[in-house]
Amino acid sequence: MDSLAGKVAFVAGASRGIGAAIAQGLAAAGAQVAVAARSTEPGRLPGTIGSVAEKIAAAGGRALPVVCDVTSTESVETALAATVAEFGGLDIVIANAGVLWLGPIESTPDKRWQRCLDVNLTGVFHVTRAAIPHLRARGGGSMIAITTTGVAMLERGANAYWVSKAAVERLYLGLAADLRDDGIAVNCLCPSRVVLTEGWQAGGAGQRIPDDMVEPPETMARAAVLLAGQDASGTTGTVQQSETLLAQQ
């Protein structure tokens, strides 16, 4: 599959889980991929930017591990500059870096609330803002923010994670109109079901998910490849669910 041949992708939060799967999926589709995250050494959760880049290379793709802390403007700009220097430009941006906190609002510590906003919302803002000039220089491209079906699950109450992801959806839906004339597609992508990433299993508040509600991360990767091939003349300004999007093809 070479639908993204010649394209350059930057995937934030790519050391494990959905981000790692998307990075590998984009590379399998022909893109050169910057694998961006803070994880350079094995820690509490498995996966590093180096290990994901090695998997891509072993499969015949081209990847660059880049250190990136999305809460830092300087770190984001440095990571994007390294990507452009290595690959010659930027066409696809995946804003995936995130932290999980599903506790009820009344028992949410300030630091948990702020951490969700810092990483899940402000981190997306940092990556997006810094990437726009690079995409504009290429005459267009695709920006995708990874969100969650929890945004719409109002009957399940509220938590910091869903609130931060809801704000990202508003950011990207409005940004699509701002960037339409630049040829840049701007979309959100969320799983149709639950992806049991390492982060979910560590921070999912002990919730047990029935087997029929579990979605493999590879499904998100396939959906991301479809959206990554868009520009503003195609799909833009939408919130897509992975399985629904794939079923429409």
C-alpha positions, 0 to 999 in steps of 0.5 A: 500500500503506497497511498501516502508515498512521498508524504511526511508525517509527524505523529505526537504521542507515538511511543505506544498505543494508538499513536504507535499504531498510527505511525506504523500504519502511515509508514506502511502506506508509504509516508516518512514518519517522525515518531514523536514523544517524551519516551526515550527510555523504557519506563512504567509503561512499555514503548519508546520512540526508538522502539517504534521507529525500529519496527517501522524500519524493520518493515521497510519504512523510514522513521525518525525518532524525535523527542517531543514534550507537547506541553513545551512550545520550544520542544514542539518547535524543535521536534518539527524543525528536526522532522522538516530538516530530515525529510524536507517538509511536512504534510501530515500531523497527528495530534495524539499525545494524551493522558487519561483521568476518568475520575469523577469531578468531585474527587479530581485533584487540581493536578489531575485536571490541569495535567489533562488540560496541559497535555490533551488540549494545550499540547494539541494547540502547541503541535497544531500552531507550530505545524501550520506554517510547514503545511502551508509551505507544502500547499496543503496537507492533513491535520488529525486530532485523536479524540474520544467517543466519551465526548458525546456520552453525556449520560455517563457524567463528566471527567477531565479527560472527556472535557479536554477532548471536547475542547479539542474537537471545538478547536479543530472544527473551527480551525477547518474553516480557518485553513480551508483556503490553505488546502489543509484538511482538519479533522478529529478521529476517535475510536468507535469502541475502546482501544485498550492501550497501555495508558488505558490499562494503567489509568482506566479506573479499574473498569472492565471492558467487555470483549465486544466493546474492544477495538484493536489499535490497528483499526484506528491506524487504518482510519488515520491513513484514510484521513491523512490522504485528505486535503481541504478539497475532501473531508475536512471539519469533521469528527470521525469514528474509526469503524464508521469511517472504514465502513463507508469506504 
